[in-house]
Amino acid sequence: MASFNTREPIEEIARKYGKLVKKELDVKNIYLFGS
């Protein structure tokens, strides 16, 4: 069965990707939405 303790790694990946996108593109905010 898969572990449900995956929030921290996902947040870390999203933050790193967000920093890269903000560095390359002219954006002020990035939002991650999911259910």
C-alpha positions in Angstrom: 0.0 0.0 0.0 1.3 3.5 -0.8 2.3 5.8 1.9 0.2 8.9 2.5 3.1 10.9 3.9 3.9 12.5 0.5 2.9 16.1 1.1 6.4 17.4 2.0 8.2 16.0 -1.0 5.5 17.2 -3.4 5.6 20.7 -1.8 9.4 20.8 -2.2 9.2 19.8 -5.8 6.5 22.4 -6.5 8.5 25.2 -4.8 11.6 24.3 -6.8 9.7 24.2 -10.0 8.0 27.5 -9.2 11.3 29.2 -8.5 12.6 28.0 -11.9 9.5 29.2 -13.7 9.6 32.6 -12.0 13.2 32.9 -12.9 12.6 32.1 -16.6 9.3 33.8 -17.2 7.9 37.2 -16.1 5.4 35.9 -13.5 4.6 37.3 -10.0 2.6 34.4 -8.5 2.2 30.7 -9.2 -0.6 28.7 -7.7 -0.9 24.9 -7.4 -4.4 23.6 -7.3 -5.5 20.0 -6.8 -8.0 17.8 -5.2 
